[in-house]
Amino acid sequence: MTKFIAKLQTRLALREQGATAVEYGLMVALIAIVIIVAVTLLGNNLKNLFNTVATSV
């Protein structure tokens, strides 16, 4: 019976690690999406700003 409980605990621990890996993967994906959106939205504004500064210099 003790071996059964030990195996069950091991399997449950592996499931928790798998869930944690999925959560981290989702967080990384969301951060990447935020960065892409920010670069897309600010890209043209920064390009115009650098062009203005370059022209002024």
PyMOL Python script that loads the backbone (N, CA, C, O; Angstrom):
from pymol import cmd

cmd.read_pdbstr("""\
ATOM      1  N   MET A   1       0.824  -1.190   0.000  1.00  0.00           N
ATOM      2  CA  MET A   1       0.000   0.000   0.000  1.00  0.00           C
ATOM      3  C   MET A   1       0.869   1.255   0.000  1.00  0.00           C
ATOM      4  O   MET A   1       0.527   2.254  -0.632  1.00  0.00           O
ATOM      5  N   THR A   2       1.985   1.198   0.706  1.00  0.00           N
ATOM      6  CA  THR A   2       2.880   2.350   0.774  1.00  0.00           C
ATOM      7  C   THR A   2       3.477   2.653  -0.592  1.00  0.00           C
ATOM      8  O   THR A   2       3.627   3.818  -0.959  1.00  0.00           O
ATOM      9  N   LYS A   3       3.816   1.615  -1.346  1.00  0.00           N
ATOM     10  CA  LYS A   3       4.368   1.816  -2.683  1.00  0.00           C
ATOM     11  C   LYS A   3       3.338   2.489  -3.596  1.00  0.00           C
ATOM     12  O   LYS A   3       3.679   3.348  -4.409  1.00  0.00           O
ATOM     13  N   PHE A   4       2.083   2.086  -3.448  1.00  0.00           N
ATOM     14  CA  PHE A   4       1.014   2.675  -4.258  1.00  0.00           C
ATOM     15  C   PHE A   4       0.887   4.170  -3.960  1.00  0.00           C
ATOM     16  O   PHE A   4       0.762   4.983  -4.876  1.00  0.00           O
ATOM     17  N   ILE A   5       0.920   4.519  -2.695  1.00  0.00           N
ATOM     18  CA  ILE A   5       0.805   5.934  -2.307  1.00  0.00           C
ATOM     19  C   ILE A   5       2.009   6.717  -2.820  1.00  0.00           C
ATOM     20  O   ILE A   5       1.853   7.850  -3.274  1.00  0.00           O
ATOM     21  N   ALA A   6       3.197   6.140  -2.757  1.00  0.00           N
ATOM     22  CA  ALA A   6       4.394   6.812  -3.254  1.00  0.00           C
ATOM     23  C   ALA A   6       4.302   7.053  -4.755  1.00  0.00           C
ATOM     24  O   ALA A   6       4.663   8.129  -5.232  1.00  0.00           O
ATOM     25  N   LYS A   7       3.824   6.064  -5.502  1.00  0.00           N
ATOM     26  CA  LYS A   7       3.663   6.224  -6.951  1.00  0.00           C
ATOM     27  C   LYS A   7       2.625   7.287  -7.268  1.00  0.00           C
ATOM     28  O   LYS A   7       2.800   8.089  -8.185  1.00  0.00           O
ATOM     29  N   LEU A   8       1.545   7.284  -6.502  1.00  0.00           N
ATOM     30  CA  LEU A   8       0.493   8.276  -6.714  1.00  0.00           C
ATOM     31  C   LEU A   8       1.020   9.681  -6.464  1.00  0.00           C
ATOM     32  O   LEU A   8       0.731  10.594  -7.238  1.00  0.00           O
ATOM     33  N   GLN A   9       1.783   9.869  -5.401  1.00  0.00           N
ATOM     34  CA  GLN A   9       2.359  11.177  -5.097  1.00  0.00           C
ATOM     35  C   GLN A   9       3.327  11.617  -6.192  1.00  0.00           C
ATOM     36  O   GLN A   9       3.361  12.794  -6.551  1.00  0.00           O
ATOM     37  N   THR A  10       4.104  10.694  -6.717  1.00  0.00           N
ATOM     38  CA  THR A  10       5.044  11.019  -7.794  1.00  0.00           C
ATOM     39  C   THR A  10       4.297  11.471  -9.037  1.00  0.00           C
ATOM     40  O   THR A  10       4.686  12.449  -9.676  1.00  0.00           O
ATOM     41  N   ARG A  11       3.230  10.769  -9.381  1.00  0.00           N
ATOM     42  CA  ARG A  11       2.455  11.152 -10.568  1.00  0.00           C
ATOM     43  C   ARG A  11       1.788  12.500 -10.383  1.00  0.00           C
ATOM     44  O   ARG A  11       1.731  13.293 -11.322  1.00  0.00           O
ATOM     45  N   LEU A  12       1.283  12.772  -9.196  1.00  0.00           N
ATOM     46  CA  LEU A  12       0.655  14.066  -8.936  1.00  0.00           C
ATOM     47  C   LEU A  12       1.681  15.191  -9.011  1.00  0.00           C
ATOM     48  O   LEU A  12       1.379  16.274  -9.512  1.00  0.00           O
ATOM     49  N   ALA A  13       2.880  14.943  -8.519  1.00  0.00           N
ATOM     50  CA  ALA A  13       3.935  15.958  -8.582  1.00  0.00           C
ATOM     51  C   ALA A  13       4.302  16.248 -10.035  1.00  0.00           C
ATOM     52  O   ALA A  13       4.539  17.404 -10.385  1.00  0.00           O
ATOM     53  N   LEU A  14       4.354  15.228 -10.885  1.00  0.00           N
ATOM     54  CA  LEU A  14       4.673  15.442 -12.292  1.00  0.00           C
ATOM     55  C   LEU A  14       3.586  16.251 -12.980  1.00  0.00           C
ATOM     56  O   LEU A  14       3.887  17.087 -13.832  1.00  0.00           O
ATOM     57  N   ARG A  15       2.327  16.017 -12.627  1.00  0.00           N
ATOM     58  CA  ARG A  15       1.237  16.784 -13.216  1.00  0.00           C
ATOM     59  C   ARG A  15       1.336  18.257 -12.826  1.00  0.00           C
ATOM     60  O   ARG A  15       1.070  19.138 -13.644  1.00  0.00           O
ATOM     61  N   GLU A  16       1.717  18.521 -11.583  1.00  0.00           N
ATOM     62  CA  GLU A  16       1.853  19.912 -11.143  1.00  0.00           C
ATOM     63  C   GLU A  16       2.988  20.600 -11.881  1.00  0.00           C
ATOM     64  O   GLU A  16       2.872  21.773 -12.237  1.00  0.00           O
ATOM     65  N   GLN A  17       4.078  19.893 -12.113  1.00  0.00           N
ATOM     66  CA  GLN A  17       5.189  20.486 -12.860  1.00  0.00           C
ATOM     67  C   GLN A  17       4.767  20.763 -14.290  1.00  0.00           C
ATOM     68  O   GLN A  17       5.147  21.787 -14.856  1.00  0.00           O
ATOM     69  N   GLY A  18       4.006  19.887 -14.872  1.00  0.00           N
ATOM     70  CA  GLY A  18       3.518  20.097 -16.231  1.00  0.00           C
ATOM     71  C   GLY A  18       2.616  21.307 -16.305  1.00  0.00           C
ATOM     72  O   GLY A  18       2.702  22.091 -17.250  1.00  0.00           O
ATOM     73  N   ALA A  19       1.752  21.466 -15.320  1.00  0.00           N
ATOM     74  CA  ALA A  19       0.869  22.630 -15.288  1.00  0.00           C
ATOM     75  C   ALA A  19       1.678  23.909 -15.128  1.00  0.00           C
ATOM     76  O   ALA A  19       1.361  24.926 -15.745  1.00  0.00           O
ATOM     77  N   THR A  20       2.709  23.866 -14.316  1.00  0.00           N
ATOM     78  CA  THR A  20       3.553  25.040 -14.128  1.00  0.00           C
ATOM     79  C   THR A  20       4.259  25.406 -15.425  1.00  0.00           C
ATOM     80  O   THR A  20       4.363  26.586 -15.762  1.00  0.00           O
ATOM     81  N   ALA A  21       4.740  24.418 -16.149  1.00  0.00           N
ATOM     82  CA  ALA A  21       5.408  24.683 -17.425  1.00  0.00           C
ATOM     83  C   ALA A  21       4.441  25.320 -18.416  1.00  0.00           C
ATOM     84  O   ALA A  21       4.823  26.224 -19.160  1.00  0.00           O
ATOM     85  N   VAL A  22       3.204  24.862 -18.433  1.00  0.00           N
ATOM     86  CA  VAL A  22       2.204  25.438 -19.330  1.00  0.00           C
ATOM     87  C   VAL A  22       1.920  26.877 -18.937  1.00  0.00           C
ATOM     88  O   VAL A  22       1.792  27.743 -19.802  1.00  0.00           O
ATOM     89  N   GLU A  23       1.821  27.138 -17.650  1.00  0.00           N
ATOM     90  CA  GLU A  23       1.568  28.504 -17.181  1.00  0.00           C
ATOM     91  C   GLU A  23       2.713  29.435 -17.582  1.00  0.00           C
ATOM     92  O   GLU A  23       2.471  30.545 -18.054  1.00  0.00           O
ATOM     93  N   TYR A  24       3.942  28.992 -17.398  1.00  0.00           N
ATOM     94  CA  TYR A  24       5.089  29.818 -17.801  1.00  0.00           C
ATOM     95  C   TYR A  24       5.087  30.044 -19.310  1.00  0.00           C
ATOM     96  O   TYR A  24       5.405  31.137 -19.778  1.00  0.00           O
ATOM     97  N   GLY A  25       4.736  29.025 -20.058  1.00  0.00           N
ATOM     98  CA  GLY A  25       4.660  29.168 -21.511  1.00  0.00           C
ATOM     99  C   GLY A  25       3.626  30.201 -21.916  1.00  0.00           C
ATOM    100  O   GLY A  25       3.869  31.001 -22.819  1.00  0.00           O
ATOM    101  N   LEU A  26       2.475  30.191 -21.258  1.00  0.00           N
ATOM    102  CA  LEU A  26       1.442  31.189 -21.549  1.00  0.00           C
ATOM    103  C   LEU A  26       1.903  32.594 -21.186  1.00  0.00           C
ATOM    104  O   LEU A  26       1.636  33.546 -21.919  1.00  0.00           O
ATOM    105  N   MET A  27       2.591  32.724 -20.062  1.00  0.00           N
ATOM    106  CA  MET A  27       3.092  34.047 -19.660  1.00  0.00           C
ATOM    107  C   MET A  27       4.110  34.573 -20.675  1.00  0.00           C
ATOM    108  O   MET A  27       4.076  35.750 -21.033  1.00  0.00           O
ATOM    109  N   VAL A  28       5.005  33.714 -21.132  1.00  0.00           N
ATOM    110  CA  VAL A  28       6.004  34.128 -22.121  1.00  0.00           C
ATOM    111  C   VAL A  28       5.318  34.538 -23.427  1.00  0.00           C
ATOM    112  O   VAL A  28       5.708  35.523 -24.055  1.00  0.00           O
ATOM    113  N   ALA A  29       4.307  33.788 -23.825  1.00  0.00           N
ATOM    114  CA  ALA A  29       3.583  34.128 -25.049  1.00  0.00           C
ATOM    115  C   ALA A  29       2.876  35.478 -24.918  1.00  0.00           C
ATOM    116  O   ALA A  29       2.905  36.282 -25.850  1.00  0.00           O
ATOM    117  N   LEU A  30       2.250  35.730 -23.785  1.00  0.00           N
ATOM    118  CA  LEU A  30       1.567  37.009 -23.577  1.00  0.00           C
ATOM    119  C   LEU A  30       2.550  38.172 -23.548  1.00  0.00           C
ATOM    120  O   LEU A  30       2.265  39.237 -24.097  1.00  0.00           O
ATOM    121  N   ILE A  31       3.697  37.981 -22.918  1.00  0.00           N
ATOM    122  CA  ILE A  31       4.713  39.037 -22.887  1.00  0.00           C
ATOM    123  C   ILE A  31       5.209  39.319 -24.300  1.00  0.00           C
ATOM    124  O   ILE A  31       5.399  40.478 -24.669  1.00  0.00           O
ATOM    125  N   ALA A  32       5.418  38.275 -25.089  1.00  0.00           N
ATOM    126  CA  ALA A  32       5.865  38.460 -26.466  1.00  0.00           C
ATOM    127  C   ALA A  32       4.828  39.228 -27.275  1.00  0.00           C
ATOM    128  O   ALA A  32       5.182  40.095 -28.074  1.00  0.00           O
ATOM    129  N   ILE A  33       3.555  38.916 -27.075  1.00  0.00           N
ATOM    130  CA  ILE A  33       2.496  39.628 -27.800  1.00  0.00           C
ATOM    131  C   ILE A  33       2.476  41.098 -27.415  1.00  0.00           C
ATOM    132  O   ILE A  33       2.316  41.961 -28.278  1.00  0.00           O
ATOM    133  N   VAL A  34       2.636  41.393 -26.129  1.00  0.00           N
ATOM    134  CA  VAL A  34       2.659  42.791 -25.670  1.00  0.00           C
ATOM    135  C   VAL A  34       3.832  43.536 -26.284  1.00  0.00           C
ATOM    136  O   VAL A  34       3.684  44.685 -26.700  1.00  0.00           O
ATOM    137  N   ILE A  35       4.987  42.903 -26.344  1.00  0.00           N
ATOM    138  CA  ILE A  35       6.166  43.552 -26.931  1.00  0.00           C
ATOM    139  C   ILE A  35       5.942  43.814 -28.417  1.00  0.00           C
ATOM    140  O   ILE A  35       6.267  44.894 -28.910  1.00  0.00           O
ATOM    141  N   ILE A  36       5.397  42.849 -29.123  1.00  0.00           N
ATOM    142  CA  ILE A  36       5.153  43.024 -30.557  1.00  0.00           C
ATOM    143  C   ILE A  36       4.169  44.164 -30.803  1.00  0.00           C
ATOM    144  O   ILE A  36       4.375  44.985 -31.696  1.00  0.00           O
ATOM    145  N   VAL A  37       3.103  44.213 -30.012  1.00  0.00           N
ATOM    146  CA  VAL A  37       2.109  45.281 -30.173  1.00  0.00           C
ATOM    147  C   VAL A  37       2.732  46.638 -29.857  1.00  0.00           C
ATOM    148  O   VAL A  37       2.485  47.608 -30.572  1.00  0.00           O
ATOM    149  N   ALA A  38       3.528  46.719 -28.803  1.00  0.00           N
ATOM    150  CA  ALA A  38       4.157  47.986 -28.432  1.00  0.00           C
ATOM    151  C   ALA A  38       5.117  48.465 -29.516  1.00  0.00           C
ATOM    152  O   ALA A  38       5.126  49.647 -29.859  1.00  0.00           O
ATOM    153  N   VAL A  39       5.916  47.563 -30.053  1.00  0.00           N
ATOM    154  CA  VAL A  39       6.860  47.939 -31.106  1.00  0.00           C
ATOM    155  C   VAL A  39       6.112  48.384 -32.356  1.00  0.00           C
ATOM    156  O   VAL A  39       6.506  49.344 -33.017  1.00  0.00           O
ATOM    157  N   THR A  40       5.042  47.686 -32.671  1.00  0.00           N
ATOM    158  CA  THR A  40       4.253  48.041 -33.853  1.00  0.00           C
ATOM    159  C   THR A  40       3.635  49.429 -33.698  1.00  0.00           C
ATOM    160  O   THR A  40       3.683  50.242 -34.621  1.00  0.00           O
ATOM    161  N   LEU A  41       3.058  49.695 -32.533  1.00  0.00           N
ATOM    162  CA  LEU A  41       2.390  50.980 -32.321  1.00  0.00           C
ATOM    163  C   LEU A  41       3.380  52.139 -32.213  1.00  0.00           C
ATOM    164  O   LEU A  41       3.118  53.234 -32.711  1.00  0.00           O
ATOM    165  N   LEU A  42       4.510  51.896 -31.566  1.00  0.00           N
ATOM    166  CA  LEU A  42       5.473  52.972 -31.354  1.00  0.00           C
ATOM    167  C   LEU A  42       6.503  53.080 -32.468  1.00  0.00           C
ATOM    168  O   LEU A  42       7.240  54.064 -32.533  1.00  0.00           O
ATOM    169  N   GLY A  43       6.564  52.091 -33.339  1.00  0.00           N
ATOM    170  CA  GLY A  43       7.591  52.055 -34.379  1.00  0.00           C
ATOM    171  C   GLY A  43       7.577  53.275 -35.280  1.00  0.00           C
ATOM    172  O   GLY A  43       8.619  53.894 -35.493  1.00  0.00           O
ATOM    173  N   ASN A  44       6.428  53.631 -35.808  1.00  0.00           N
ATOM    174  CA  ASN A  44       6.347  54.783 -36.714  1.00  0.00           C
ATOM    175  C   ASN A  44       6.642  56.086 -35.992  1.00  0.00           C
ATOM    176  O   ASN A  44       7.309  56.961 -36.545  1.00  0.00           O
ATOM    177  N   ASN A  45       6.158  56.226 -34.776  1.00  0.00           N
ATOM    178  CA  ASN A  45       6.431  57.442 -34.013  1.00  0.00           C
ATOM    179  C   ASN A  45       7.920  57.602 -33.741  1.00  0.00           C
ATOM    180  O   ASN A  45       8.462  58.700 -33.866  1.00  0.00           O
ATOM    181  N   LEU A  46       8.582  56.510 -33.370  1.00  0.00           N
ATOM    182  CA  LEU A  46      10.021  56.582 -33.117  1.00  0.00           C
ATOM    183  C   LEU A  46      10.798  56.865 -34.404  1.00  0.00           C
ATOM    184  O   LEU A  46      11.778  57.609 -34.393  1.00  0.00           O
ATOM    185  N   LYS A  47      10.359  56.273 -35.497  1.00  0.00           N
ATOM    186  CA  LYS A  47      11.018  56.503 -36.783  1.00  0.00           C
ATOM    187  C   LYS A  47      10.939  57.987 -37.145  1.00  0.00           C
ATOM    188  O   LYS A  47      11.935  58.584 -37.552  1.00  0.00           O
ATOM    189  N   ASN A  48       9.753  58.577 -36.995  1.00  0.00           N
ATOM    190  CA  ASN A  48       9.592  60.007 -37.296  1.00  0.00           C
ATOM    191  C   ASN A  48      10.435  60.860 -36.354  1.00  0.00           C
ATOM    192  O   ASN A  48      11.041  61.840 -36.787  1.00  0.00           O
ATOM    193  N   LEU A  49      10.481  60.503 -35.075  1.00  0.00           N
ATOM    194  CA  LEU A  49      11.286  61.259 -34.117  1.00  0.00           C
ATOM    195  C   LEU A  49      12.764  61.208 -34.489  1.00  0.00           C
ATOM    196  O   LEU A  49      13.432  62.241 -34.475  1.00  0.00           O
ATOM    197  N   PHE A  50      13.281  60.045 -34.816  1.00  0.00           N
ATOM    198  CA  PHE A  50      14.689  59.930 -35.187  1.00  0.00           C
ATOM    199  C   PHE A  50      14.979  60.682 -36.495  1.00  0.00           C
ATOM    200  O   PHE A  50      16.032  61.303 -36.635  1.00  0.00           O
ATOM    201  N   ASN A  51      14.059  60.623 -37.429  1.00  0.00           N
ATOM    202  CA  ASN A  51      14.241  61.376 -38.674  1.00  0.00           C
ATOM    203  C   ASN A  51      14.284  62.876 -38.408  1.00  0.00           C
ATOM    204  O   ASN A  51      15.095  63.588 -39.000  1.00  0.00           O
ATOM    205  N   THR A  52      13.414  63.360 -37.519  1.00  0.00           N
ATOM    206  CA  THR A  52      13.404  64.781 -37.181  1.00  0.00           C
ATOM    207  C   THR A  52      14.714  65.189 -36.518  1.00  0.00           C
ATOM    208  O   THR A  52      15.284  66.231 -36.841  1.00  0.00           O
ATOM    209  N   VAL A  53      15.184  64.366 -35.595  1.00  0.00           N
ATOM    210  CA  VAL A  53      16.451  64.673 -34.917  1.00  0.00           C
ATOM    211  C   VAL A  53      17.612  64.623 -35.915  1.00  0.00           C
ATOM    212  O   VAL A  53      18.498  65.476 -35.874  1.00  0.00           O
ATOM    213  N   ALA A  54      17.614  63.638 -36.801  1.00  0.00           N
ATOM    214  CA  ALA A  54      18.678  63.529 -37.776  1.00  0.00           C
ATOM    215  C   ALA A  54      18.684  64.718 -38.727  1.00  0.00           C
ATOM    216  O   ALA A  54      19.749  65.200 -39.112  1.00  0.00           O
ATOM    217  N   THR A  55      17.511  65.191 -39.106  1.00  0.00           N
ATOM    218  CA  THR A  55      17.417  66.343 -39.989  1.00  0.00           C
ATOM    219  C   THR A  55      17.901  67.607 -39.289  1.00  0.00           C
ATOM    220  O   THR A  55      18.555  68.454 -39.896  1.00  0.00           O
ATOM    221  N   SER A  56      17.576  67.721 -38.024  1.00  0.00           N
ATOM    222  CA  SER A  56      17.990  68.891 -37.248  1.00  0.00           C
ATOM    223  C   SER A  56      19.500  68.944 -37.052  1.00  0.00           C
ATOM    224  O   SER A  56      20.093  70.023 -37.046  1.00  0.00           O
ATOM    225  N   VAL A  57      20.112  67.789 -36.895  1.00  0.00           N
ATOM    226  CA  VAL A  57      21.560  67.736 -36.671  1.00  0.00           C
ATOM    227  C   VAL A  57      22.241  68.072 -37.979  1.00  0.00           C
ATOM    228  O   VAL A  57      23.470  68.093 -38.047  1.00  0.00           O
TER     229      VAL A  57
END
""", "prot")
cmd.dss("prot")
cmd.show_as("cartoon", "prot")
cmd.util.cbc("prot")
cmd.orient("prot")
